[in-house]
Amino acid sequence: MALTTTASALEDIKVNGQAKLWYETNNVNDNDLFDKKDDAGNAVSSGEVVFKLGVTGKQGNVGFGATVYQSSTMGLENNLVNATRTNNSSDMYTGEMYVTFPVGASTTLKIGKQELQTPFAYTEKWNATPNTFNAAVAINKSIENVTLVGAYVGQTNTAGSFKTDGEVDNSFFDGAYAAVAHVKAGSASVNAYYYNVLSTADAYWLDASASVAGVKLTGIYAGMMPKGDLAGMEDNNGFALSASTKLAGFNVMGAYSQVSDDNGLPLGNTATGFKKTKLPTAGVYTDGIYVAQPDSKAFKLKASTKMAGTGIALQYVNNSNDTTASKETQEIDLILSKKLGDVNMKAIILDRDFDDAATDAAAGGQHVRIIASVNF
């Protein structure tokens, strides 16, 4: 009877899931595309199969959410790949587990393991599995068209670089406090973020967007102020501008970013070693490790459309850096997407080259990434 009463009190129960195959190969360093490994035994192709199951619901004013991941190689390393994408392969782990409840008339508190989307601490979804955080987030909407957010971000399941692990701890990301304000007025919006990233830096990020004559314009100004125990690090800042519109059936955009040349920290995701960045000049591989670095100047051009049910996007990214020769790089990405029955297909074909000959020999070349997923 107790179980029946509890179950009937739950409301808005929603279940969602995904099955995904993630595969990538390259011909970097004179490798051949689609080979498992090179002559030295280093991985050329990597892959993973991921199953995701999520549920949300509420009981009265209390909401909840949970997401479980099962990551597996499915034996692919025996015939197709030589490495997995994440270091939790063949494990089942909890990606999210949180509750939400009101605190006063206009404030909601969300506590637990969850995804976050802020410029300097966020969940990256490009890889086979995403990183998540143990956090407490308070959201206040007492002022019209203004959303205020306060957050304590305690731990992440990032194990460094782009790899994720089901276990949350402080081994890589020591946590952060953040204060955020989102303001919207018509087609214009302003977002302001301030962070105290423990053991790393104080940081800020300001962005503003508006639509003018059919063109969306966005400006960004951000900075990092390293903590005292980061010897030799200096305050640095950067800015970015982007414009996007629709032209002759194509969605087109252009962006430029510049980071000051001080000996400072990158303007990227502190939870993944600055692997990714919210700067609009980032490409697939020319990401936070390049365009967000001190002394980087980057521009990006992109055009996308849909033909015969196939999404087609072509983009070019150029990054220059007078301080670090290995950061001087160009990238061309062709991104194709199509739905085949219930299967969502996505393919990325990219070419990278570097101005520095040694870096180009070690990292320049082509990559092919294929992602097939079924959502339910």
Protein Blocks (a to p, Z undefined) as FASTA:
>chain_A
ZZmmmmmmpghiacdddddddddddfehhiaehiabdfkopafbdcdddddddddddehj
bccddddddddeklmmmmmbccdfbfkehiacdfbdcddddedjkbccdedjdddddfkl
ccdfkbmbdcdddddddddfkbghiacdddddfbdcbebjjbccfbdcfklbgbjadddd
dddehjbccdddddddehiagcddddddddeehiacddddddddddfklghiacdddddd
dddddeehiacddddddddfbdcdddddfknoomaacbfkbcfklmmklmmpghiacddd
dddddeehiacdddddddddfklmmlgccdddddddddehjaccdddddddddfblklmm
mmgccdddddddddZZ
